[in-house]
């Protein structure tokens, strides 16, 4: 696998050109496919490090391509969606995608998401605090939140919450250390980022999205901002 090779799959040539240019500026190599069949064939030939995959392809569509890739690969997959709707997000995540980006695509955002996925695979959490709300490390619970670590599934009152890989890992860290406040610097590796410019904003965005998703299904304000520090888990209701 080429650690710098990104496969971009979109039936719009202008979108592919824009993403290619945005990624090449950051030093990545890019291969393109205009449909699902070509994408699957090319994937087996080049073994990319990350796949950027449009949801609304022809047949097979982006969801089907994602499912087929997941049958034999754990490559990070970032889905491109045309609508900012929860149903699209849920479908992408259930198909096996790691993350999603809503069109129109920002070149800066797509490059950041790719970098996060690449770093996320290799970064170990630096936290070594021995605090855990449960003796069973395969399940974590806090208030109405129930996390199955092995299945990578979160439920609130039996309702599944569709979380991205990064959101899941952020919540997992907080559940494992419920009394600990984490600085943004210590959270950076958890989201697969370093301490470069803009990482605080990325952490804030992930925390905000996690909070909104938990609220939507009746959960608590799970992530609490600690002024001047970072974030911690809320007090369960």
N, C-alpha and C positions, 0 to 999 in steps of 0.2 A: 504493500500500500504506500502510495506517495502522500506524505503528510501534508503537502501543500496543494494537492489536486482536488478541485471542486467540480462536481458534475451539476450543471444547471439544466433543468428540464422545464421548458415552457414553449407553447405553440406560437407565441408572439415573438417575432424576431427582434423587435425593438426592445422588449423587456429583457431578452437574453443578452443583447448587446449592452444595455445599461448595467445589468448585474455583472457581466464579464468585465466591463471597464472598471466598475467600482471595486471588484475583488482584485483585479490585476494591479491596480494602484497600490493595494496593500501587500503586494508581493505574492499573491496566490496564482497558481496555474489553473486555467478553466477549460473544461470540455463541455460541449453543448449537445443537447438532444431536443428535437422539436415535437416528439410524441412519445407515448409510453413504450411502444415496441422497441424503438431505437434506444430509449433510455435503458431498458433491461439488457439489451444486447451490449451496449457500450459499458454498462456497469461491470459486466463479467470480464470485459477486456482490460479496463483501466484500473479497477479497484480504487475508486476515489475515497478520500478521507471524509468528505461531507457531501450530501446530496441536497440541493435546493430544488424543490419539486412543486410545480404548480398543481393546484387542486383540480382546476377545470380544464383538463386535457380532453381529447377525444377518447375513444376506447382503445386500450384500457385507460381509465381516468387516473388522476393522481392518487386517489385512495387505493385503487387496485394495485398500482405500481408499488406503493408503500407496503401494502400487505405482502406482495410477492417478494420484495426485498427482505422483509422481516422473516421470511421463511428460512433464510440461510445467512443472514448478515445482521449485525448490530450496528452498522454504520449510522452515524447521526444523520437524521433527515429533518430538514426545515421545510415546512409546507408554506406555499404562497396562496393566500385566499383573497378573493375579490370583495368579500363582505365581512364586516366586523360583527359577526353574529355568533352566539354561543353554540348553535347547532353545528356550524362549520368547525369550530374549535374542538368540540367534542368528537366529531367524526374523525378529524385529523389525529387526535391523541389516541382514540380507540383503534385506529389503523396501525399505530405504532410510531407515529411521528414524535420527534423529541421537542420540537418547537414549531411555531407558526408565525408568519408575518403577513399583515394585511396590506394589500395593494391600495393606492400607489406605493411602491417600494422606495424607501430612502436608502441611498447607497451607503451612508454611514451606518445605518441600523443593520442592514444585511451583512455588512462586513463585521460588525460587532457580534452579531448572532453566530456567524461562522466561527469567529475567534473563540467565543464562549464554548461552543460545542467541541472544538479541538482541544481546548485546555481542560474541559471538564472530564475528558476520558482519562487524563493522566495525573490530575491533581488530587492528592489525598488531603482530607480535612486536617488542619493543624491543631484542632481542638483536642485536648486530652483530659478534660474535666470529667471526673467520675461522678456524674449525677444522672440518674435515670428514673423516670416515673414508673417504670415497670420492670419486673425481673425477667420478663419474656422479651428478649431483644427483637423477636420477629414481629411483635405487635406493640404499638405505642398508643396510649390514650391520654386525653387531657380534656376534661369537661365532656362535651358532646362529640369531640373529635376522636375517631378511631382510625389508626393507620396500620395497614398490613404491609410490613416492610418488604417481605419476600414477593408479594404480589404487586407491590408498588401501587397500592390502592388506598385512597382516603375516603372515609364515609363520615357524614354528619347525620345523626339520627337515621341511619341505614341508607341515606342518599349518597351516591357516589359523586365526588367532586372531581371534575376533569382538570388535573394539574399538569403542567409541563414538567419535564425532568428537573429543571432548575427550581421551580416552585416546590416540587415534592422534596428535593434535597434541602432546601431552605427550611421548610416546615419540619422535616425530620430532625435537623440539627436543633431547632428550638424545642421540640418535644423531648429530645434526649437530654437536654440541659435546661429544664424549665425555670430555674432560678437565676440563670446566667444572662447578663446583658453583654451583647457582642458589639464590638466596634465594627465600622464598615471595613476596616483593614483586615479584620479577622474573618469577615464574611466574604470577602472578595474571592478567595480560593473555592468557597462553597459553590459560587455561581460560575466557576471556571474562568475567572478573570484575574488579572494582576492588579497592582495598585496604580495603574496608569491613569492619565487624565480621563475623567468621565465615568470612572467606576462607581463613584458615589451615586450618581444619577441612575446608573443601571441597577444598583442594589435597591434604591428607593422605588424604582419602577416595578421590580420583581416583588417587593414587599407589598406595594399598593395593589398589584394584581392578585396576589395571594389573599389579601384581606378582603377584596371585593368578592372573589369567588366563594370564600367561606361564608360571607354574609348572605350571599344569594340563596343559599340553601338553609338559612336559619342559624348558622353558627355564630360564634362570638367574634369580637374584634381580636383575632388571634395574635396578630403582630402589633406590638406596641413600640412606638418610637421613644427612645430615651434621649432626651435633649443633650446635645453635646457629646453623645457616645455612639449610639447606633440603634439596635433593636433587641427586644427580648420578647418572650412569650407572655401573653396576657394572663391575668388571674381568671381561672375558670369560673363560670357562673353556676 
